[in-house]
């Protein structure tokens, strides 16, 4: 800010965060580099395992319409950390998710007795993918789900989340992930969708939830990942203003924090390490530029500022851990440690969405990629560790 | 067993369990619901299973949403109930007499015969209250839009201009924005209003954003909305030069504010203007602030680099980007290096 600028809410909050983060970095520097916090892998695994093995307190009723999300976040975080899922939990995951399947629509609801919801179906399918449950996955009624997806399709090319529900980039992303995993994408299902997504790019360069809303990290991830399900990176490049998206993305990283914000003049939040960070890995493939973000600074923010005091990962210093942040901060950490490359041959065989491959970054100038901080590489499209979705799709083809 | 909630009797219903019998012995993702929530939800599920579209079902949805505002299935059910009740009322009205104008308050209602106007009006007020209690929620504002749609269909014979936005929408939006001036859902709703009711030439939209920008010139949501109002319609009702002057003034107040610079760049791109025109303006921030190293306007230097590029001053452009990457904006060193390479190779 300028010394003459009026002290507004935006500036006050920004300075508060900058100060708290600066204090943390100063402390670490003072203590010497050997005191640099490693990834508290065991603690975070204790956190996810704790909640995978016991019922949730009444306070979790707020998430009563998000059961599949809870399961997906916990499983995904566990696996990214290198943990394993025991067979008892796997069997419970399958039983839970199948109990949320809605008979007449075919999709998965937010809990038992709820309507099919695109986001619940997305999270539910990923949960089955993460436990490697080929059998139950194949029991899902693809024809019914296809019809349900089509019933949610709107004239303008977007999708509604559920019957009479809101339509935005999240809904499109979930619909395309579902259709792609189940291999039920056809021309009718995606007619007009790419154009609608492209129309969500704003004058700032990022994408909004619906056309003309504000550019936002979460929606930008959804829009770019959606386009990358439909097309190769070189084709995506033709559909959007790549330069302005690169500029907007780079601007999400703040100099003192090193972390990422979701919108212009908003605060950093660990979860955007995935929404913006994860998107940047795809954007690198689309734009051909390496390092749209400065990975080492983001990883520093994650390790120094996003680890909860006891366990779990968090939004920013002072926050309490939750499942959502634990998962998405770890997804973001993974992005720091790997590049994505698009393998045309792989894409030709399995579809554009399946064309990505990760490469671990060895260059210490790009990121300190120490073994102790290592997490699994991500599949940049679906939001699970690399390889999980490929396997499922490969078996279907047989 | 007698079961009452509020003024309504639910004793005739057989409550349904919240969890599937299949998952009875599973602890994963099992929420230990409070007794209160469990009871509410079990009756809610009984009503939904019967698809009962009644006043007492409506009341039950209010209780459940009060506990779990993200319960989209219950929101959808509520919409069905309201549609049915208001639709019936509209039919009754046509046959019989005019409606009373009782304000909101579900428990005053007398079942059949409540006018659609009362039903829908009361939905709007209720929606507003729920919104104030739940800042981040995907259902509320979408639901509100569905209700507005019903009002236009059932009350105004499809004539959207009869809907009183000033009375029904502006006050609740202002309250919400006061609590959180960048609330994404609320701004999205306001954008929907502009689109649906064709408010691109409305002075109120400009006034609203201007007022918020005076309070906080870094409110990017306000800038974004303003851009949509002015440049998102079929025709433009604002004098372009005046708007450019407006944003320049805001930049002068806060030269390091990315929101206003993005807005200025947005205008130039949208209108196909030549950013070379901005050289004089940009120079103000380059010259004046050169000494104060720690507070240089990165955005001004960036634009200067771009202006050099169109002037075909490749070397100068490269130097500016180099300065940005090495000194002024080090976090984006890779980005500026790319820009430099591109500028120098073109």
Boltz contact constraints between the chains, C-beta under 6 A:
constraints:
  - contact:
      token1: [A, 1]
      token2: [B, 256]
      max_distance: 6.0
  - contact:
      token1: [A, 2]
      token2: [B, 255]
      max_distance: 6.0
  - contact:
      token1: [A, 2]
      token2: [B, 256]
      max_distance: 6.0
  - contact:
      token1: [A, 2]
      token2: [B, 295]
      max_distance: 6.0
  - contact:
      token1: [A, 5]
      token2: [B, 254]
      max_distance: 6.0
  - contact:
      token1: [A, 8]
      token2: [B, 216]
      max_distance: 6.0
  - contact:
      token1: [A, 9]
      token2: [B, 216]
      max_distance: 6.0
  - contact:
      token1: [A, 10]
      token2: [B, 216]
      max_distance: 6.0
  - contact:
      token1: [A, 10]
      token2: [B, 218]
      max_distance: 6.0
  - contact:
      token1: [A, 55]
      token2: [B, 27]
      max_distance: 6.0
  - contact:
      token1: [A, 55]
      token2: [B, 30]
      max_distance: 6.0
  - contact:
      token1: [A, 55]
      token2: [B, 32]
      max_distance: 6.0
  - contact:
      token1: [A, 56]
      token2: [B, 31]
      max_distance: 6.0
  - contact:
      token1: [A, 58]
      token2: [B, 32]
      max_distance: 6.0
  - contact:
      token1: [A, 58]
      token2: [B, 34]
      max_distance: 6.0
  - contact:
      token1: [A, 60]
      token2: [B, 31]
      max_distance: 6.0
  - contact:
      token1: [A, 61]
      token2: [B, 31]
      max_distance: 6.0
  - contact:
      token1: [A, 61]
      token2: [B, 33]
      max_distance: 6.0
  - contact:
      token1: [A, 61]
      token2: [B, 37]
      max_distance: 6.0
  - contact:
      token1: [A, 61]
      token2: [B, 68]
      max_distance: 6.0
  - contact:
      token1: [A, 64]
      token2: [B, 68]
      max_distance: 6.0
  - contact:
      token1: [A, 65]
      token2: [B, 70]
      max_distance: 6.0
  - contact:
      token1: [A, 65]
      token2: [B, 71]
      max_distance: 6.0
  - contact:
      token1: [A, 65]
      token2: [B, 72]
      max_distance: 6.0
  - contact:
      token1: [A, 67]
      token2: [B, 29]
      max_distance: 6.0
  - contact:
      token1: [A, 70]
      token2: [B, 29]
      max_distance: 6.0
  - contact:
      token1: [A, 71]
      token2: [B, 29]
      max_distance: 6.0
  - contact:
      token1: [A, 92]
      token2: [B, 26]
      max_distance: 6.0
  - contact:
      token1: [A, 92]
      token2: [B, 28]
      max_distance: 6.0
  - contact:
      token1: [A, 95]
      token2: [B, 23]
      max_distance: 6.0
  - contact:
      token1: [A, 95]
      token2: [B, 26]
      max_distance: 6.0
  - contact:
      token1: [A, 96]
      token2: [B, 23]
      max_distance: 6.0
  - contact:
      token1: [A, 96]
      token2: [B, 28]
      max_distance: 6.0
  - contact:
      token1: [A, 96]
      token2: [B, 29]
      max_distance: 6.0
  - contact:
      token1: [A, 99]
      token2: [B, 20]
      max_distance: 6.0
  - contact:
      token1: [A, 99]
      token2: [B, 22]
      max_distance: 6.0
  - contact:
      token1: [A, 99]
      token2: [B, 23]
      max_distance: 6.0
  - contact:
      token1: [A, 112]
      token2: [B, 19]
      max_distance: 6.0
  - contact:
      token1: [A, 112]
      token2: [B, 20]
      max_distance: 6.0
  - contact:
      token1: [A, 113]
      token2: [B, 45]
      max_distance: 6.0
  - contact:
      token1: [A, 114]
      token2: [B, 73]
      max_distance: 6.0
  - contact:
      token1: [A, 115]
      token2: [B, 73]
      max_distance: 6.0
  - contact:
      token1: [A, 163]
      token2: [B, 76]
      max_distance: 6.0
  - contact:
      token1: [A, 164]
      token2: [B, 76]
      max_distance: 6.0
  - contact:
      token1: [A, 164]
      token2: [B, 79]
      max_distance: 6.0
  - contact:
      token1: [A, 166]
      token2: [B, 138]
      max_distance: 6.0
  - contact:
      token1: [A, 166]
      token2: [B, 142]
      max_distance: 6.0
  - contact:
      token1: [A, 203]
      token2: [B, 227]
      max_distance: 6.0
  - contact:
      token1: [A, 203]
      token2: [B, 266]
      max_distance: 6.0
  - contact:
      token1: [A, 204]
      token2: [B, 262]
      max_distance: 6.0
  - contact:
      token1: [A, 212]
      token2: [B, 191]
      max_distance: 6.0
  - contact:
      token1: [A, 212]
      token2: [B, 228]
      max_distance: 6.0
  - contact:
      token1: [A, 212]
      token2: [B, 232]
      max_distance: 6.0
  - contact:
      token1: [A, 213]
      token2: [B, 188]
      max_distance: 6.0
  - contact:
      token1: [A, 213]
      token2: [B, 191]
      max_distance: 6.0
  - contact:
      token1: [A, 214]
      token2: [B, 221]
      max_distance: 6.0
  - contact:
      token1: [A, 214]
      token2: [B, 224]
      max_distance: 6.0
  - contact:
      token1: [A, 250]
      token2: [B, 332]
      max_distance: 6.0
  - contact:
      token1: [A, 250]
      token2: [B, 335]
      max_distance: 6.0
  - contact:
      token1: [A, 253]
      token2: [B, 331]
      max_distance: 6.0
  - contact:
      token1: [A, 255]
      token2: [B, 331]
      max_distance: 6.0
  - contact:
      token1: [A, 263]
      token2: [B, 220]
      max_distance: 6.0
  - contact:
      token1: [A, 264]
      token2: [B, 220]
      max_distance: 6.0
  - contact:
      token1: [A, 264]
      token2: [B, 258]
      max_distance: 6.0
  - contact:
      token1: [A, 264]
      token2: [B, 259]
      max_distance: 6.0
  - contact:
      token1: [A, 265]
      token2: [B, 218]
      max_distance: 6.0
  - contact:
      token1: [A, 265]
      token2: [B, 220]
      max_distance: 6.0
  - contact:
      token1: [A, 265]
      token2: [B, 259]
      max_distance: 6.0
  - contact:
      token1: [A, 289]
      token2: [B, 338]
      max_distance: 6.0
  - contact:
      token1: [A, 291]
      token2: [B, 334]
      max_distance: 6.0
  - contact:
      token1: [A, 294]
      token2: [B, 331]
      max_distance: 6.0
